[in-house]
């Protein structure tokens, strides 16, 4: 029996498959130039700290072999290294996998979206596609295709100088009453004291017991002290006389006038006795319905809501009186508890409290800051432009008034303006412990987070700073530019914004070249940043002469813009222009 060698035919069949596989790969490699690649945008841009790219590829008919898998790795290559994006995989019709299929007969297309974090080295770079094809155990490198060059980084021109807020908000003392000693310093502060003379029904006679009661004695003492003190100025005394809203209007008008006269005589006699000279201003109110309403609202009279409803429904005094008297049980209480308090003359002494002079405050801030109250010490820091003195004053404040958040906040404010963000953050945190959720402190903590590029934390803190001041909107505008949300940034950096460069940048990135240029031209001072942004707008709108003028101005204001312009693809179409080359030498 003849032996048949089965090994040789098997090897022949395997070789045929291998040769066929290699043939398909080599044919695709040879015709790789027929594949069309495009990138959106044509020149890559960074937004929100990322570089996004959409890579589109079109494969011609009868190109993509049915058993071939192609792996494409986008890589951004730059002088100091490279960053690879996530690869994407395509396959022929007979490949048993779950990748995008490209038909052989008709060809096909693919769209890939990739993203990578931006770094400044990417300004001058190449986006390459590294392509590798496989069929079975065989693979072949199709080489590299460059599909884009460089990254436009105009969004990074944001001026990340968030605005901190100084602490001068109004406070209340431990009793809940406003205390000017711990508020924003005012050298002259209005003050007053009020006392009542109470009359019997239908009488304008001032009883002796009224003249000797404690509040009248205190009023007289208050007037004399204000008149004689160097730190006070008596501005005058007001007399307001009233009748209760019961009885005939004519009678009440005469009665209120007589009470005005008797009360004014009491004041005049008291001033003469104390040898005090000041103006007396008097007036009268025949029927004190406003006083009646105020006392009713505070009362516990059973039918007070009905009475208040009568006041709201009727404005005619006679109708009011009649309707209230109809509530017989309630009116008895009103007559006993409310009306007697309205038969009065209100005497008010008005005084100006005069504080220390600027020179006195400055001297004490240097020599003995403990003698100054909170408002005076905070004010002292505003009387000097010497940063070291400001820091010293706020440091003293934190020791003398260690429970007041403003000392730590304001010390942090100065430190932040000096660029010492670590120290500023520590003091802001101390202020936050003393007054949790204070909007001013939340804003300032947000400024530190923004400087540290912690955008998520900054957004939370600025959200908690609502109502702290216009600075919060400025800071949110910076944040939104850095996040790539230019439409919202424009809304925050509105016409009230003083950050002309940032506002214009937001408009420019949002596609409003004309609005951005208008904003830049409105700036009171043209900084290097403002001139450079103008140059970009002129480059985009093909206004060459204005572009060169603005570039020159930007470099005069700040020489750093020469190096920035050298790598800025906003000016790519001028790269071979001799004037541009000379400008950057």
Steps between C-alpha positions, in 0.01 A plus 500: 500500500639842400553749778348846455691793650226717658744740667614670183149592373409630847805719508415622151147598609630678809758687292229609263296642785804678643597638160141612446493664844830676440379602158189666644700688763766611252240610251328711764835640610590585140169679447488665842532837334149456358354529848382855571544643851367829635485660843239728657608764581772518234726666755458349845389727783501472876181573693437433866853365538444229237578446134210339312536360150262329261693284251307400191623237254363389162597165349459452124320209338691171475763616750418355841566123483224294657722310747718794612486695827647850511601668828549877489673676790477883495809653660575865564874536464696803625860590570511377858299182448168370379151414625298215354122503475288189535548285187207411277459175306338429162439161341414331173171325437620148586676584826314352795518791746293799607691788341376741235471311168629651174352316199739390226278553197367849573751629751390704802578769751567543869480786747700493821486748788798522731612722785821561692603741777673812372852608590687800358755274323222409258495844334749374243405141433387244242190285528611169351304186422708186555338222302548126539312229309466132590368190329514182697846467649651751262525876554638787305585857601340748262713784637398843619264758353512860625150643500534828696770737618507696824243612755337841529501594868322837503275384784806481726547876473246546780627726775469268800501780756187435708377787716505450875277715722604704803291447814308812613144368531265627767485302821284493810622477857414220742162657581401496133508881473697674228831626635689759289819424693539174310368607160670689219663805655312830484658796672159661552224261609140612562352416841182593685302454819120521531268543800122547530291744701163330559179704548165428653195478273393836353788673685811687385638557848842344574477327834790532746548124520567496126786747542671290766474156341824319408479529122456879512789535743713282271400716202610818677830340598552375142445851360739667745775243443471528123512880519817505714696204359772562242422169329129578459289765330141574605306544177167607654188381679175393332156515666216295346164528678200270447137442589345157520262414211178524701264794525428781257771591251474876573547439870796269439667751267483775764613261771801378302600862435481586872706192589758609245524836677520362855763242406706762314489721812629210711792450261574871477502543881726195541748631241512844664553344841790291366636795298476300177445678173346300216207505259157370595281373216138412583196355325170332591281217372127535585420128490784251526367211292850378414586476869167332565570235234851432634373451857214279383737272311700448818199456728329183622148641469268220391342676201814679381485334154147640449618846600802482269268392220288810561812717468585331170146533360423862592709814474238745630582562871133539603406169334798329663403628845134401455582146381746442783251625762245254359728225626386584854695240697817567304466878522498486879842336486618749238386793714679362806823369346567672165357852495674630818839427343415718200428814704857612496777726378810328367824688572806394299856632540716454190876475539804443277768277652838627380777243486880522482672679216692310234828615654396376846393163362823457302712585805316256726505225237880520508553558871208346690241332274314358801358850565314490168166326454440259212371762258789737574764230461356378171483861385864554594604243239331709230702810592826355365616349172791329675417128473728409791313748724165365385612147586620619841167672573295195400732273697441721806127479437511117503664510845290775661166395350571132448132408474433738208533332159595824324855515635592158361308561178669834435846369586436224245386764250835680519696173485308387194573826321866434574475153346532315832203272439597244763496756783188663360319166495592433864359835612187462290442161661536658845246767401269224376517327838407824679211580266396187305331552165584870493466590127809724500718223642350241261592725207856537624541126556369459145772735375767276653342189346487671159866600523581139588303382191249313718209608284239271654568628851512861380157462340347373825655781704398776258149356506499541878626859465180634345433854616857571608557754223560554130837328536325162511370543144846601380643184655228280355576651160864390529388156616264454206769599249732241652219241483436583134146630564538827311130585467458495878829687544368783282190523722708530816746744343227737389513873436557567870824301495829684547699199371514627143752240380307204641167630379639550149664156506169337591329687214777405258486131594122517473533614136428871550803673348328839471376494860845400624668783311246749632572385856876528451470850353294605805779409743634815673857369474640277225703228669721252317224239530238733351727596208580133433133403494440781252776355282327159500168655397669693219679182384169312493334778302795550260575856611874470459618854575294521820626156601863608473430824687333310785775237515763772527301672777459174692875434492577856610267461796624150583799344317374152595250520214779465245565143611126431516448626144781281365304183581148636458321340206255792497772661285588187298414656163753777569782261595683551168433872484829690522346768723380234743843338508668834567253579777583179684878525470 
